[in-house]
């Protein structure tokens, strides 16, 4: 699978382009309008998942397996700078934002001689911590409705995170003692790519350090309070691995967001 890599100069160009576009939009508003500057505090929630694929669901003569993926609920908090003129505004922000996904899998084996079943089920919840810089351009509809549309790129850097795993084994074979559920917690490793080999590379969890993407959504502004609902589309593959025994995977961030920002005068 081809891997898209963006050099540091790409991020610099993106930020410069965003600044030029913001200046153009603000200059396009009414000439009589004055430019205002406000600082705000943002809190919100993420419903996050990734495009990472798990094991294939299959059924054989004496075995079957199933796999499912679901989003996780996480949070975001940070500061927002608003540069506004007329109905247009440029709102760069610095956020601490959690993203990730939850994967559940079940394997069922049947002993053809006795008919007893052996089941292994487990789930893995990944939470990646990001320092994110969204560069949103906001247009507020004329009049008193307060309705908004916004869009803009973002860049982010990974600053930690954990993966929690739980595995449960069970059987209806009376000759086998039931085993308790086991739990483990692993720190996420960031880097350019995972080249380790052996069991350690299979057990560790890896992500690329940098991410970039695009946000788009709708909002509502009433005085100093702004509420926005949006969707973040990650453009970088975070899960590419060259470790021995690991299949190459794709993991792009996909995040539904709901946040509130209070701007100070």
HUFEN-V899063 format. One record per backbone hydrogen bond with DSSP energy under -0.5 kcal/mol. CO is the residue of the C=O (numbers start at 0). NH is the residue of the N-H. E is the energy in kcal/mol with one decimal. If there is no record, write none. Layout:
co: [CO:CO]
nh: [NH:NH]
e: [E:E]
This chain:
co: [2:6:6:7:8:9:10:11:12:13:14:15:16:17:18:19:20:21:22:23:25:29:33:35:37:38:39:40:41:42:43:44:45:45:46:47:48:57:61:62:63:64:65:67:69:71:71:73:74:75:76:77:78:79:79:80:80:81:81:82:83:84:86:87:88:89:90:91:93:94:94:95:96:98:100:101:102:103:104:105:106:107:108:109:110:115:116:117:118:119:120:121:122:123:123:124:125:126:127:128:129:129:130:131:131:132:133:133:135:135:136:137:138:145:146:147:148:149:150:151:152:153:154:155:156:159:160:161:162:163:164:165:166:167:168:169:171:172:181:183:185:186:188:190:192:193:195:197:197:198:199:204:206:208:210:211:211:212:213:214:215:216:217:218:219:221:223:224:225:226:227:228:229:230:230:231:231:232:235:237:238:239:242:244:250:251:252:253:254:255:256:257:258:259:260:260:261:263]
nh: [4:9:10:11:12:13:14:15:16:17:18:19:20:21:22:23:24:25:26:27:28:32:85:83:81:263:79:261:77:259:75:257:47:73:255:71:253:64:109:59:107:57:105:103:101:47:73:45:97:43:95:41:93:39:81:82:91:37:83:89:35:87:139:84:137:82:135:80:78:96:131:76:129:127:125:69:123:67:121:65:119:63:117:111:114:110:171:108:169:106:167:104:165:102:125:163:100:161:98:158:96:131:156:94:133:154:92:135:90:137:150:88:148:220:140:218:138:216:136:214:134:212:132:210:130:128:187:126:185:124:183:122:181:120:178:118:173:175:166:164:162:204:206:208:194:241:243:200:201:202:203:188:190:157:155:234:235:153:232:151:230:149:228:147:226:224:262:221:260:219:258:217:256:215:232:233:254:213:237:207:248:193:245:246:237:50:233:48:231:46:229:44:227:42:225:262:40:38]
e: [-0.5:-1.5:-0.9:-1.7:-2.4:-2.2:-2.2:-2.3:-2.7:-2.3:-2.0:-2.1:-2.5:-2.4:-2.1:-2.1:-2.5:-2.5:-2.0:-1.1:-1.0:-1.3:-0.5:-2.4:-3.3:-2.8:-2.5:-2.2:-2.2:-2.9:-1.9:-2.1:-0.6:-2.5:-2.2:-2.6:-2.4:-2.6:-2.8:-3.6:-3.0:-0.8:-2.1:-2.8:-2.3:-2.4:-0.5:-2.4:-2.3:-2.1:-3.0:-3.0:-2.4:-3.3:-0.5:-0.5:-0.6:-2.1:-0.6:-2.4:-2.8:-1.9:-2.5:-2.8:-3.0:-2.4:-1.3:-2.7:-1.8:-0.6:-2.8:-1.7:-2.2:-3.8:-2.9:-2.7:-2.8:-2.6:-2.3:-2.3:-2.7:-2.0:-3.1:-0.7:-3.1:-2.7:-1.3:-3.0:-2.6:-2.9:-3.4:-2.4:-2.2:-2.6:-0.6:-2.4:-1.2:-1.4:-2.5:-2.4:-2.8:-0.7:-1.9:-2.8:-0.5:-1.3:-1.8:-0.5:-3.2:-0.5:-1.6:-2.0:-1.9:-2.4:-3.1:-1.8:-2.7:-2.2:-3.2:-3.3:-2.9:-2.0:-3.2:-2.2:-2.5:-2.8:-2.0:-2.5:-2.5:-2.8:-2.3:-2.0:-2.7:-2.6:-0.6:-3.3:-0.7:-1.7:-2.4:-2.6:-2.8:-0.6:-2.3:-0.7:-0.7:-2.5:-0.7:-0.7:-1.0:-2.0:-2.2:-3.3:-1.6:-3.1:-2.5:-3.0:-0.6:-1.9:-2.9:-2.0:-2.5:-2.2:-2.9:-2.5:-2.7:-1.9:-2.8:-2.8:-3.2:-2.5:-2.4:-2.2:-2.9:-1.5:-0.5:-0.6:-2.1:-1.7:-0.6:-1.3:-0.6:-0.7:-1.9:-0.5:-2.3:-1.0:-2.8:-2.3:-3.5:-2.8:-2.2:-2.9:-2.5:-2.2:-2.7:-0.5:-2.0:-0.6]
